[in-house]
Structure formats: C-alpha cells, structure tokens
C-alpha cells in the first residue's frame, strides 16, 4: 500500500471516529491534531536547516510514533 492510499484509509477512519465523538471529544481531538501538526512542522523545518540531520531523524521517529495506534499516548 502506498503512502497516499494508507493516509486516505486512516484519515477516513479518523473522521468517522471524530463524527461519533461528543462535542468535548471533538474539541480534544482538534487540539491534539493542532499540537501534533505544529510539532512535525517545527521538526521538519529544523531538519531542512544546515546541520539538521538529527532533527530529521527525530522527525522520522515522531512520524512513526504517530502512526502507531497506542491508546495510552493519545491526547
């Protein structure tokens, strides 16, 4: 499965869950996504700077962690 197909599959599932959440849960989910997106942006920006190899490695690790379905780390 390519990355785009995998993304589409996961985002459809996430949106279906989001729609079933009560308003409080939707608020928490939006905050979680906003926080994680900002973290990834900062790491990728750092990775693109000269000498940013370590940040690039950290960005890769963060993306892998975000892909895991670990209920303990959610929100």
mmCIF file of the N, C-alpha and C atoms, coordinates in Angstrom:
data_MODEL
# 
_entry.id   MODEL 
# 
loop_
_atom_site.group_PDB 
_atom_site.id 
_atom_site.type_symbol 
_atom_site.label_atom_id 
_atom_site.label_alt_id 
_atom_site.label_comp_id 
_atom_site.label_asym_id 
_atom_site.label_entity_id 
_atom_site.label_seq_id 
_atom_site.pdbx_PDB_ins_code 
_atom_site.Cartn_x 
_atom_site.Cartn_y 
_atom_site.Cartn_z 
_atom_site.occupancy 
_atom_site.B_iso_or_equiv 
_atom_site.pdbx_formal_charge 
_atom_site.auth_seq_id 
_atom_site.auth_comp_id 
_atom_site.auth_asym_id 
_atom_site.auth_atom_id 
_atom_site.pdbx_PDB_model_num 
ATOM 1   N N  . UNK A 1 1  ? 0.849   -1.173 0.000  1.00 0.00 ? 1  UNK A N  1 
ATOM 2   C CA . UNK A 1 1  ? 0.000   0.000  0.000  1.00 0.00 ? 1  UNK A CA 1 
ATOM 3   C C  . UNK A 1 1  ? 0.898   1.240  0.000  1.00 0.00 ? 1  UNK A C  1 
ATOM 4   N N  . UNK A 1 2  ? 0.662   2.151  -0.936 1.00 0.00 ? 2  UNK A N  1 
ATOM 5   C CA . UNK A 1 2  ? 1.492   3.356  -0.964 1.00 0.00 ? 2  UNK A CA 1 
ATOM 6   C C  . UNK A 1 2  ? 1.062   4.340  0.126  1.00 0.00 ? 2  UNK A C  1 
ATOM 7   N N  . UNK A 1 3  ? 1.871   5.354  0.345  1.00 0.00 ? 3  UNK A N  1 
ATOM 8   C CA . UNK A 1 3  ? 1.629   6.274  1.459  1.00 0.00 ? 3  UNK A CA 1 
ATOM 9   C C  . UNK A 1 3  ? 0.309   7.030  1.317  1.00 0.00 ? 3  UNK A C  1 
ATOM 10  N N  . UNK A 1 4  ? -0.040  7.433  0.094  1.00 0.00 ? 4  UNK A N  1 
ATOM 11  C CA . UNK A 1 4  ? -1.281  8.189  -0.095 1.00 0.00 ? 4  UNK A CA 1 
ATOM 12  C C  . UNK A 1 4  ? -2.494  7.309  0.184  1.00 0.00 ? 4  UNK A C  1 
ATOM 13  N N  . UNK A 1 5  ? -2.456  6.084  -0.288 1.00 0.00 ? 5  UNK A N  1 
ATOM 14  C CA . UNK A 1 5  ? -3.561  5.158  -0.042 1.00 0.00 ? 5  UNK A CA 1 
ATOM 15  C C  . UNK A 1 5  ? -3.692  4.872  1.452  1.00 0.00 ? 5  UNK A C  1 
ATOM 16  N N  . UNK A 1 6  ? -2.560  4.686  2.134  1.00 0.00 ? 6  UNK A N  1 
ATOM 17  C CA . UNK A 1 6  ? -2.561  4.453  3.571  1.00 0.00 ? 6  UNK A CA 1 
ATOM 18  C C  . UNK A 1 6  ? -3.122  5.672  4.305  1.00 0.00 ? 6  UNK A C  1 
ATOM 19  N N  . UNK A 1 7  ? -2.694  6.863  3.895  1.00 0.00 ? 7  UNK A N  1 
ATOM 20  C CA . UNK A 1 7  ? -3.193  8.091  4.506  1.00 0.00 ? 7  UNK A CA 1 
ATOM 21  C C  . UNK A 1 7  ? -4.713  8.192  4.345  1.00 0.00 ? 7  UNK A C  1 
ATOM 22  N N  . UNK A 1 8  ? -5.196  7.950  3.141  1.00 0.00 ? 8  UNK A N  1 
ATOM 23  C CA . UNK A 1 8  ? -6.639  8.060  2.881  1.00 0.00 ? 8  UNK A CA 1 
ATOM 24  C C  . UNK A 1 8  ? -7.427  7.071  3.731  1.00 0.00 ? 8  UNK A C  1 
ATOM 25  N N  . UNK A 1 9  ? -6.922  5.867  3.863  1.00 0.00 ? 9  UNK A N  1 
ATOM 26  C CA . UNK A 1 9  ? -7.590  4.859  4.685  1.00 0.00 ? 9  UNK A CA 1 
ATOM 27  C C  . UNK A 1 9  ? -7.658  5.307  6.139  1.00 0.00 ? 9  UNK A C  1 
ATOM 28  N N  . UNK A 1 10 ? -6.549  5.787  6.669  1.00 0.00 ? 10 UNK A N  1 
ATOM 29  C CA . UNK A 1 10 ? -6.502  6.203  8.069  1.00 0.00 ? 10 UNK A CA 1 
ATOM 30  C C  . UNK A 1 10 ? -7.312  7.466  8.328  1.00 0.00 ? 10 UNK A C  1 
ATOM 31  N N  . UNK A 1 11 ? -7.278  8.409  7.408  1.00 0.00 ? 11 UNK A N  1 
ATOM 32  C CA . UNK A 1 11 ? -7.998  9.655  7.634  1.00 0.00 ? 11 UNK A CA 1 
ATOM 33  C C  . UNK A 1 11 ? -9.502  9.418  7.577  1.00 0.00 ? 11 UNK A C  1 
ATOM 34  N N  . UNK A 1 12 ? -9.944  8.513  6.721  1.00 0.00 ? 12 UNK A N  1 
ATOM 35  C CA . UNK A 1 12 ? -11.384 8.177  6.684  1.00 0.00 ? 12 UNK A CA 1 
ATOM 36  C C  . UNK A 1 12 ? -11.814 7.572  8.013  1.00 0.00 ? 12 UNK A C  1 
ATOM 37  N N  . UNK A 1 13 ? -10.997 6.681  8.555  1.00 0.00 ? 13 UNK A N  1 
ATOM 38  C CA . UNK A 1 13 ? -11.325 6.063  9.839  1.00 0.00 ? 13 UNK A CA 1 
ATOM 39  C C  . UNK A 1 13 ? -11.328 7.111  10.951 1.00 0.00 ? 13 UNK A C  1 
ATOM 40  N N  . UNK A 1 14 ? -10.336 8.001  10.937 1.00 0.00 ? 14 UNK A N  1 
ATOM 41  C CA . UNK A 1 14 ? -10.265 9.038  11.966 1.00 0.00 ? 14 UNK A CA 1 
ATOM 42  C C  . UNK A 1 14 ? -11.463 9.982  11.878 1.00 0.00 ? 14 UNK A C  1 
ATOM 43  N N  . UNK A 1 15 ? -11.856 10.350 10.669 1.00 0.00 ? 15 UNK A N  1 
ATOM 44  C CA . UNK A 1 15 ? -13.009 11.242 10.515 1.00 0.00 ? 15 UNK A CA 1 
ATOM 45  C C  . UNK A 1 15 ? -14.301 10.573 10.961 1.00 0.00 ? 15 UNK A C  1 
ATOM 46  N N  . UNK A 1 16 ? -14.429 9.286  10.688 1.00 0.00 ? 16 UNK A N  1 
ATOM 47  C CA . UNK A 1 16 ? -15.621 8.559  11.140 1.00 0.00 ? 16 UNK A CA 1 
ATOM 48  C C  . UNK A 1 16 ? -15.683 8.547  12.669 1.00 0.00 ? 16 UNK A C  1 
ATOM 49  N N  . UNK A 1 17 ? -14.548 8.316  13.318 1.00 0.00 ? 17 UNK A N  1 
ATOM 50  C CA . UNK A 1 17 ? -14.499 8.348  14.786 1.00 0.00 ? 17 UNK A CA 1 
ATOM 51  C C  . UNK A 1 17 ? -14.813 9.744  15.303 1.00 0.00 ? 17 UNK A C  1 
ATOM 52  N N  . UNK A 1 18 ? -14.245 10.742 14.651 1.00 0.00 ? 18 UNK A N  1 
ATOM 53  C CA . UNK A 1 18 ? -14.449 12.133 15.055 1.00 0.00 ? 18 UNK A CA 1 
ATOM 54  C C  . UNK A 1 18 ? -15.934 12.492 15.018 1.00 0.00 ? 18 UNK A C  1 
ATOM 55  N N  . UNK A 1 19 ? -16.614 12.078 13.969 1.00 0.00 ? 19 UNK A N  1 
ATOM 56  C CA . UNK A 1 19 ? -18.039 12.387 13.824 1.00 0.00 ? 19 UNK A CA 1 
ATOM 57  C C  . UNK A 1 19 ? -18.876 11.730 14.919 1.00 0.00 ? 19 UNK A C  1 
ATOM 58  N N  . UNK A 1 20 ? -18.425 10.612 15.442 1.00 0.00 ? 20 UNK A N  1 
ATOM 59  C CA . UNK A 1 20 ? -19.161 9.907  16.503 1.00 0.00 ? 20 UNK A CA 1 
ATOM 60  C C  . UNK A 1 20 ? -18.858 10.444 17.896 1.00 0.00 ? 20 UNK A C  1 
ATOM 61  N N  . UNK A 1 21 ? -17.873 11.332 18.022 1.00 0.00 ? 21 UNK A N  1 
ATOM 62  C CA . UNK A 1 21 ? -17.484 11.858 19.334 1.00 0.00 ? 21 UNK A CA 1 
ATOM 63  C C  . UNK A 1 21 ? -18.473 12.927 19.807 1.00 0.00 ? 21 UNK A C  1 
ATOM 64  N N  . UNK A 1 22 ? -18.607 13.029 21.130 1.00 0.00 ? 22 UNK A N  1 
ATOM 65  C CA . UNK A 1 22 ? -19.381 14.161 21.661 1.00 0.00 ? 22 UNK A CA 1 
ATOM 66  C C  . UNK A 1 22 ? -18.584 15.450 21.428 1.00 0.00 ? 22 UNK A C  1 
ATOM 67  N N  . UNK A 1 23 ? -19.208 16.608 21.559 1.00 0.00 ? 23 UNK A N  1 
ATOM 68  C CA . UNK A 1 23 ? -18.503 17.871 21.313 1.00 0.00 ? 23 UNK A CA 1 
ATOM 69  C C  . UNK A 1 23 ? -17.206 18.020 22.108 1.00 0.00 ? 23 UNK A C  1 
ATOM 70  N N  . UNK A 1 24 ? -17.180 17.551 23.356 1.00 0.00 ? 24 UNK A N  1 
ATOM 71  C CA . UNK A 1 24 ? -15.965 17.662 24.158 1.00 0.00 ? 24 UNK A CA 1 
ATOM 72  C C  . UNK A 1 24 ? -14.843 16.830 23.547 1.00 0.00 ? 24 UNK A C  1 
ATOM 73  N N  . UNK A 1 25 ? -15.188 15.646 23.066 1.00 0.00 ? 25 UNK A N  1 
ATOM 74  C CA . UNK A 1 25 ? -14.192 14.776 22.428 1.00 0.00 ? 25 UNK A CA 1 
ATOM 75  C C  . UNK A 1 25 ? -13.677 15.381 21.136 1.00 0.00 ? 25 UNK A C  1 
ATOM 76  N N  . UNK A 1 26 ? -14.560 16.011 20.376 1.00 0.00 ? 26 UNK A N  1 
ATOM 77  C CA . UNK A 1 26 ? -14.134 16.663 19.132 1.00 0.00 ? 26 UNK A CA 1 
ATOM 78  C C  . UNK A 1 26 ? -13.169 17.810 19.427 1.00 0.00 ? 26 UNK A C  1 
ATOM 79  N N  . UNK A 1 27 ? -13.429 18.541 20.484 1.00 0.00 ? 27 UNK A N  1 
ATOM 80  C CA . UNK A 1 27 ? -12.535 19.638 20.869 1.00 0.00 ? 27 UNK A CA 1 
ATOM 81  C C  . UNK A 1 27 ? -11.157 19.099 21.219 1.00 0.00 ? 27 UNK A C  1 
ATOM 82  N N  . UNK A 1 28 ? -11.104 18.025 22.016 1.00 0.00 ? 28 UNK A N  1 
ATOM 83  C CA . UNK A 1 28 ? -9.818  17.422 22.380 1.00 0.00 ? 28 UNK A CA 1 
ATOM 84  C C  . UNK A 1 28 ? -9.090  16.907 21.141 1.00 0.00 ? 28 UNK A C  1 
ATOM 85  N N  . UNK A 1 29 ? -9.840  16.308 20.230 1.00 0.00 ? 29 UNK A N  1 
ATOM 86  C CA . UNK A 1 29 ? -9.232  15.770 19.008 1.00 0.00 ? 29 UNK A CA 1 
ATOM 87  C C  . UNK A 1 29 ? -8.631  16.896 18.164 1.00 0.00 ? 29 UNK A C  1 
ATOM 88  N N  . UNK A 1 30 ? -9.328  18.018 18.042 1.00 0.00 ? 30 UNK A N  1 
ATOM 89  C CA . UNK A 1 30 ? -8.792  19.157 17.279 1.00 0.00 ? 30 UNK A CA 1 
ATOM 90  C C  . UNK A 1 30 ? -7.528  19.699 17.925 1.00 0.00 ? 30 UNK A C  1 
ATOM 91  N N  . UNK A 1 31 ? -7.515  19.805 19.241 1.00 0.00 ? 31 UNK A N  1 
ATOM 92  C CA . UNK A 1 31 ? -6.323  20.286 19.940 1.00 0.00 ? 31 UNK A CA 1 
ATOM 93  C C  . UNK A 1 31 ? -5.146  19.337 19.728 1.00 0.00 ? 31 UNK A C  1 
ATOM 94  N N  . UNK A 1 32 ? -5.413  18.034 19.785 1.00 0.00 ? 32 UNK A N  1 
ATOM 95  C CA . UNK A 1 32 ? -4.373  17.027 19.578 1.00 0.00 ? 32 UNK A CA 1 
ATOM 96  C C  . UNK A 1 32 ? -3.755  17.163 18.184 1.00 0.00 ? 32 UNK A C  1 
ATOM 97  N N  . UNK A 1 33 ? -4.612  17.278 17.172 1.00 0.00 ? 33 UNK A N  1 
ATOM 98  C CA . UNK A 1 33 ? -4.131  17.381 15.790 1.00 0.00 ? 33 UNK A CA 1 
ATOM 99  C C  . UNK A 1 33 ? -3.332  18.666 15.603 1.00 0.00 ? 33 UNK A C  1 
ATOM 100 N N  . UNK A 1 34 ? -3.815  19.759 16.151 1.00 0.00 ? 34 UNK A N  1 
ATOM 101 C CA . UNK A 1 34 ? -3.117  21.032 16.028 1.00 0.00 ? 34 UNK A CA 1 
ATOM 102 C C  . UNK A 1 34 ? -1.738  20.961 16.671 1.00 0.00 ? 34 UNK A C  1 
ATOM 103 N N  . UNK A 1 35 ? -1.679  20.382 17.870 1.00 0.00 ? 35 UNK A N  1 
ATOM 104 C CA . UNK A 1 35 ? -0.407  20.267 18.590 1.00 0.00 ? 35 UNK A CA 1 
ATOM 105 C C  . UNK A 1 35 ? 0.573   19.374 17.828 1.00 0.00 ? 35 UNK A C  1 
ATOM 106 N N  . UNK A 1 36 ? 0.106   18.229 17.356 1.00 0.00 ? 36 UNK A N  1 
ATOM 107 C CA . UNK A 1 36 ? 0.994   17.301 16.645 1.00 0.00 ? 36 UNK A CA 1 
ATOM 108 C C  . UNK A 1 36 ? 1.458   17.882 15.319 1.00 0.00 ? 36 UNK A C  1 
ATOM 109 N N  . UNK A 1 37 ? 0.581   18.549 14.591 1.00 0.00 ? 37 UNK A N  1 
ATOM 110 C CA . UNK A 1 37 ? 0.963   19.136 13.306 1.00 0.00 ? 37 UNK A CA 1 
ATOM 111 C C  . UNK A 1 37 ? 2.036   20.195 13.498 1.00 0.00 ? 37 UNK A C  1 
ATOM 112 N N  . UNK A 1 38 ? 1.899   21.015 14.519 1.00 0.00 ? 38 UNK A N  1 
ATOM 113 C CA . UNK A 1 38 ? 2.899   22.055 14.797 1.00 0.00 ? 38 UNK A CA 1 
ATOM 114 C C  . UNK A 1 38 ? 4.243   21.425 15.160 1.00 0.00 ? 38 UNK A C  1 
ATOM 115 N N  . UNK A 1 39 ? 4.225   20.358 15.942 1.00 0.00 ? 39 UNK A N  1 
ATOM 116 C CA . UNK A 1 39 ? 5.477   19.677 16.314 1.00 0.00 ? 39 UNK A CA 1 
ATOM 117 C C  . UNK A 1 39 ? 6.181   19.128 15.078 1.00 0.00 ? 39 UNK A C  1 
ATOM 118 N N  . UNK A 1 40 ? 5.426   18.520 14.191 1.00 0.00 ? 40 UNK A N  1 
ATOM 119 C CA . UNK A 1 40 ? 6.015   17.959 12.970 1.00 0.00 ? 40 UNK A CA 1 
ATOM 120 C C  . UNK A 1 40 ? 6.573   19.074 12.096 1.00 0.00 ? 40 UNK A C  1 
ATOM 121 N N  . UNK A 1 41 ? 5.836   20.176 11.966 1.00 0.00 ? 41 UNK A N  1 
ATOM 122 C CA . UNK A 1 41 ? 6.325   21.311 11.168 1.00 0.00 ? 41 UNK A CA 1 
ATOM 123 C C  . UNK A 1 41 ? 7.650   21.841 11.703 1.00 0.00 ? 41 UNK A C  1 
ATOM 124 N N  . UNK A 1 42 ? 7.739   21.993 13.022 1.00 0.00 ? 42 UNK A N  1 
ATOM 125 C CA . UNK A 1 42 ? 8.976   22.515 13.613 1.00 0.00 ? 42 UNK A CA 1 
ATOM 126 C C  . UNK A 1 42 ? 10.143  21.570 13.374 1.00 0.00 ? 42 UNK A C  1 
ATOM 127 N N  . UNK A 1 43 ? 9.913   20.275 13.545 1.00 0.00 ? 43 UNK A N  1 
ATOM 128 C CA . UNK A 1 43 ? 10.994  19.309 13.319 1.00 0.00 ? 43 UNK A CA 1 
ATOM 129 C C  . UNK A 1 43 ? 11.423  19.282 11.854 1.00 0.00 ? 43 UNK A C  1 
ATOM 130 N N  . UNK A 1 44 ? 10.462  19.335 10.942 1.00 0.00 ? 44 UNK A N  1 
ATOM 131 C CA . UNK A 1 44 ? 10.819  19.315 9.527  1.00 0.00 ? 44 UNK A CA 1 
ATOM 132 C C  . UNK A 1 44 ? 11.562  20.592 9.128  1.00 0.00 ? 44 UNK A C  1 
ATOM 133 N N  . UNK A 1 45 ? 11.157  21.722 9.685  1.00 0.00 ? 45 UNK A N  1 
ATOM 134 C CA . UNK A 1 45 ? 11.885  22.968 9.420  1.00 0.00 ? 45 UNK A CA 1 
ATOM 135 C C  . UNK A 1 45 ? 13.325  22.862 9.922  1.00 0.00 ? 45 UNK A C  1 
ATOM 136 N N  . UNK A 1 46 ? 13.501  22.315 11.111 1.00 0.00 ? 46 UNK A N  1 
ATOM 137 C CA . UNK A 1 46 ? 14.845  22.145 11.668 1.00 0.00 ? 46 UNK A CA 1 
ATOM 138 C C  . UNK A 1 46 ? 15.659  21.168 10.826 1.00 0.00 ? 46 UNK A C  1 
ATOM 139 N N  . UNK A 1 47 ? 15.018  20.131 10.318 1.00 0.00 ? 47 UNK A N  1 
ATOM 140 C CA . UNK A 1 47 ? 15.720  19.135 9.512  1.00 0.00 ? 47 UNK A CA 1 
ATOM 141 C C  . UNK A 1 47 ? 16.207  19.735 8.199  1.00 0.00 ? 47 UNK A C  1 
ATOM 142 N N  . UNK A 1 48 ? 15.490  20.733 7.703  1.00 0.00 ? 48 UNK A N  1 
ATOM 143 C CA . UNK A 1 48 ? 15.861  21.350 6.421  1.00 0.00 ? 48 UNK A CA 1 
ATOM 144 C C  . UNK A 1 48 ? 16.938  22.414 6.573  1.00 0.00 ? 48 UNK A C  1 
ATOM 145 N N  . UNK A 1 49 ? 17.292  22.769 7.791  1.00 0.00 ? 49 UNK A N  1 
ATOM 146 C CA . UNK A 1 49 ? 18.360  23.743 8.036  1.00 0.00 ? 49 UNK A CA 1 
ATOM 147 C C  . UNK A 1 49 ? 19.715  23.033 7.933  1.00 0.00 ? 49 UNK A C  1 
ATOM 148 N N  . UNK A 1 50 ? 20.776  23.788 7.625  1.00 0.00 ? 50 UNK A N  1 
ATOM 149 C CA . UNK A 1 50 ? 22.107  23.166 7.607  1.00 0.00 ? 50 UNK A CA 1 
ATOM 150 C C  . UNK A 1 50 ? 22.419  22.528 8.961  1.00 0.00 ? 50 UNK A C  1 
ATOM 151 N N  . UNK A 1 51 ? 22.924  21.303 8.918  1.00 0.00 ? 51 UNK A N  1 
ATOM 152 C CA . UNK A 1 51 ? 23.248  20.585 10.146 1.00 0.00 ? 51 UNK A CA 1 
ATOM 153 C C  . UNK A 1 51 ? 22.039  19.992 10.831 1.00 0.00 ? 51 UNK A C  1 
ATOM 154 N N  . UNK A 1 52 ? 20.908  19.908 10.143 1.00 0.00 ? 52 UNK A N  1 
ATOM 155 C CA . UNK A 1 52 ? 19.668  19.445 10.764 1.00 0.00 ? 52 UNK A CA 1 
ATOM 156 C C  . UNK A 1 52 ? 19.421  17.960 10.651 1.00 0.00 ? 52 UNK A C  1 
ATOM 157 N N  . UNK A 1 53 ? 20.469  17.166 10.468 1.00 0.00 ? 53 UNK A N  1 
ATOM 158 C CA . UNK A 1 53 ? 20.283  15.722 10.303 1.00 0.00 ? 53 UNK A CA 1 
ATOM 159 C C  . UNK A 1 53 ? 19.610  15.084 11.512 1.00 0.00 ? 53 UNK A C  1 
ATOM 160 N N  . UNK A 1 54 ? 20.002  15.490 12.717 1.00 0.00 ? 54 UNK A N  1 
ATOM 161 C CA . UNK A 1 54 ? 19.422  14.918 13.928 1.00 0.00 ? 54 UNK A CA 1 
ATOM 162 C C  . UNK A 1 54 ? 17.928  15.243 13.996 1.00 0.00 ? 54 UNK A C  1 
ATOM 163 N N  . UNK A 1 55 ? 17.571  16.473 13.657 1.00 0.00 ? 55 UNK A N  1 
ATOM 164 C CA . UNK A 1 55 ? 16.156  16.853 13.664 1.00 0.00 ? 55 UNK A CA 1 
ATOM 165 C C  . UNK A 1 55 ? 15.393  16.020 12.640 1.00 0.00 ? 55 UNK A C  1 
ATOM 166 N N  . UNK A 1 56 ? 16.025  15.738 11.516 1.00 0.00 ? 56 UNK A N  1 
ATOM 167 C CA . UNK A 1 56 ? 15.386  14.891 10.504 1.00 0.00 ? 56 UNK A CA 1 
ATOM 168 C C  . UNK A 1 56 ? 15.127  13.497 11.028 1.00 0.00 ? 56 UNK A C  1 
ATOM 169 N N  . UNK A 1 57 ? 16.084  12.962 11.770 1.00 0.00 ? 57 UNK A N  1 
ATOM 170 C CA . UNK A 1 57 ? 15.909  11.637 12.372 1.00 0.00 ? 57 UNK A CA 1 
ATOM 171 C C  . UNK A 1 57 ? 14.784  11.682 13.412 1.00 0.00 ? 57 UNK A C  1 
ATOM 172 N N  . UNK A 1 58 ? 14.761  12.744 14.213 1.00 0.00 ? 58 UNK A N  1 
ATOM 173 C CA . UNK A 1 58 ? 13.711  12.878 15.225 1.00 0.00 ? 58 UNK A CA 1 
ATOM 174 C C  . UNK A 1 58 ? 12.339  13.024 14.576 1.00 0.00 ? 58 UNK A C  1 
ATOM 175 N N  . UNK A 1 59 ? 12.277  13.752 13.462 1.00 0.00 ? 59 UNK A N  1 
ATOM 176 C CA . UNK A 1 59 ? 11.013  13.909 12.751 1.00 0.00 ? 59 UNK A CA 1 
ATOM 177 C C  . UNK A 1 59 ? 10.521  12.555 12.258 1.00 0.00 ? 59 UNK A C  1 
ATOM 178 N N  . UNK A 1 60 ? 11.426  11.752 11.736 1.00 0.00 ? 60 UNK A N  1 
ATOM 179 C CA . UNK A 1 60 ? 11.052  10.417 11.277 1.00 0.00 ? 60 UNK A CA 1 
ATOM 180 C C  . UNK A 1 60 ? 10.538  9.552  12.417 1.00 0.00 ? 60 UNK A C  1 
ATOM 181 N N  . UNK A 1 61 ? 11.215  9.631  13.556 1.00 0.00 ? 61 UNK A N  1 
ATOM 182 C CA . UNK A 1 61 ? 10.774  8.854  14.720 1.00 0.00 ? 61 UNK A CA 1 
ATOM 183 C C  . UNK A 1 61 ? 9.407   9.322  15.208 1.00 0.00 ? 61 UNK A C  1 
ATOM 184 N N  . UNK A 1 62 ? 9.196   10.636 15.234 1.00 0.00 ? 62 UNK A N  1 
ATOM 185 C CA . UNK A 1 62 ? 7.909   11.172 15.670 1.00 0.00 ? 62 UNK A CA 1 
ATOM 186 C C  . UNK A 1 62 ? 6.789   10.717 14.740 1.00 0.00 ? 62 UNK A C  1 
ATOM 187 N N  . UNK A 1 63 ? 7.047   10.763 13.442 1.00 0.00 ? 63 UNK A N  1 
ATOM 188 C CA . UNK A 1 63 ? 6.024   10.320 12.492 1.00 0.00 ? 63 UNK A CA 1 
ATOM 189 C C  . UNK A 1 63 ? 5.698   8.847  12.689 1.00 0.00 ? 63 UNK A C  1 
ATOM 190 N N  . UNK A 1 64 ? 6.709   8.032  12.960 1.00 0.00 ? 64 UNK A N  1 
ATOM 191 C CA . UNK A 1 64 ? 6.459   6.610  13.203 1.00 0.00 ? 64 UNK A CA 1 
ATOM 192 C C  . UNK A 1 64 ? 5.634   6.416  14.463 1.00 0.00 ? 64 UNK A C  1 
ATOM 193 N N  . UNK A 1 65 ? 5.940   7.164  15.513 1.00 0.00 ? 65 UNK A N  1 
ATOM 194 C CA . UNK A 1 65 ? 5.180   7.049  16.756 1.00 0.00 ? 65 UNK A CA 1 
ATOM 195 C C  . UNK A 1 65 ? 3.730   7.468  16.545 1.00 0.00 ? 65 UNK A C  1 
ATOM 196 N N  . UNK A 1 66 ? 3.539   8.513  15.746 1.00 0.00 ? 66 UNK A N  1 
ATOM 197 C CA . UNK A 1 66 ? 2.183   8.988  15.496 1.00 0.00 ? 66 UNK A CA 1 
ATOM 198 C C  . UNK A 1 66 ? 1.366   7.973  14.699 1.00 0.00 ? 66 UNK A C  1 
ATOM 199 N N  . UNK A 1 67 ? 2.049   7.138  13.914 1.00 0.00 ? 67 UNK A N  1 
ATOM 200 C CA . UNK A 1 67 ? 1.357   6.154  13.107 1.00 0.00 ? 67 UNK A CA 1 
ATOM 201 C C  . UNK A 1 67 ? 0.902   4.951  13.921 1.00 0.00 ? 67 UNK A C  1 
ATOM 202 N N  . UNK A 1 68 ? 1.521   4.744  15.067 1.00 0.00 ? 68 UNK A N  1 
ATOM 203 C CA . UNK A 1 68 ? 1.146   3.610  15.915 1.00 0.00 ? 68 UNK A CA 1 
ATOM 204 C C  . UNK A 1 68 ? -0.173  3.896  16.612 1.00 0.00 ? 68 UNK A C  1 
ATOM 205 N N  . UNK A 1 69 ? -0.948  2.867  16.768 1.00 0.00 ? 69 UNK A N  1 
ATOM 206 C CA . UNK A 1 69 ? -2.227  3.025  17.470 1.00 0.00 ? 69 UNK A CA 1 
ATOM 207 C C  . UNK A 1 69 ? -2.017  2.640  18.920 1.00 0.00 ? 69 UNK A C  1 
ATOM 208 N N  . UNK A 1 70 ? -1.581  3.612  19.713 1.00 0.00 ? 70 UNK A N  1 
ATOM 209 C CA . UNK A 1 70 ? -1.298  3.377  21.124 1.00 0.00 ? 70 UNK A CA 1 
ATOM 210 C C  . UNK A 1 70 ? -2.230  4.242  21.932 1.00 0.00 ? 70 UNK A C  1 
ATOM 211 N N  . UNK A 1 71 ? -3.266  3.665  22.504 1.00 0.00 ? 71 UNK A N  1 
ATOM 212 C CA . UNK A 1 71 ? -4.276  4.419  23.218 1.00 0.00 ? 71 UNK A CA 1 
ATOM 213 C C  . UNK A 1 71 ? -3.699  5.193  24.394 1.00 0.00 ? 71 UNK A C  1 
ATOM 214 N N  . UNK A 1 72 ? -2.603  4.721  24.955 1.00 0.00 ? 72 UNK A N  1 
ATOM 215 C CA . UNK A 1 72 ? -2.011  5.411  26.098 1.00 0.00 ? 72 UNK A CA 1 
ATOM 216 C C  . UNK A 1 72 ? -1.408  6.745  25.722 1.00 0.00 ? 72 UNK A C  1 
ATOM 217 N N  . UNK A 1 73 ? -0.977  6.897  24.465 1.00 0.00 ? 73 UNK A N  1 
ATOM 218 C CA . UNK A 1 73 ? -0.309  8.140  24.058 1.00 0.00 ? 73 UNK A CA 1 
ATOM 219 C C  . UNK A 1 73 ? -1.266  9.131  23.411 1.00 0.00 ? 73 UNK A C  1 
ATOM 220 N N  . UNK A 1 74 ? -2.506  8.747  23.201 1.00 0.00 ? 74 UNK A N  1 
ATOM 221 C CA . UNK A 1 74 ? -3.467  9.636  22.554 1.00 0.00 ? 74 UNK A CA 1 
ATOM 222 C C  . UNK A 1 74 ? -3.991  10.636 23.565 1.00 0.00 ? 74 UNK A C  1 
ATOM 223 N N  . UNK A 1 75 ? -3.899  11.902 23.210 1.00 0.00 ? 75 UNK A N  1 
ATOM 224 C CA . UNK A 1 75 ? -4.368  13.052 23.988 1.00 0.00 ? 75 UNK A CA 1 
ATOM 225 C C  . UNK A 1 75 ? -3.850  13.036 25.397 1.00 0.00 ? 75 UNK A C  1 
# 
